[in-house]
Amino acid sequence: MCLSIPSKVVEISEDKTTCTVDTMGVKREANLMMMADGDVQVGDYVLLHIGFVMNKIDEKEALASIETYKEILELMDEEERQKAILEDDECPNRGAP
């Protein structure tokens, strides 16, 4: 099972098909094609799965989740931290039924 860390939308492409998100300091591109047009705005918190924005979440809930992740990540070394943050892009179960 893969867990999705809340990510903040920091930029949306001109054609509104992709966005740049910040996941605890790691920026990457995400696809918006699973969301309705205009549903996601800069500043929103979203959950990703294999590079796609799957849903938008409440900021208060997102920040609480991020704090929990930070506590867990403090117990890991730097390599483990980066792997955990980027894990949803390489989810081993993405093809599983």
PyMOL commands that set and color helices and strands:
alter all, ss='L'
color gray80, all
select helices_A, chain A and resi 59-73+78-90
alter helices_A, ss='H'
color red, helices_A
select strands_A, chain A and resi 7-12+18-23+26-31+45-49+52-57
alter strands_A, ss='S'
color yellow, strands_A
deselect
rebuild
show_as cartoon
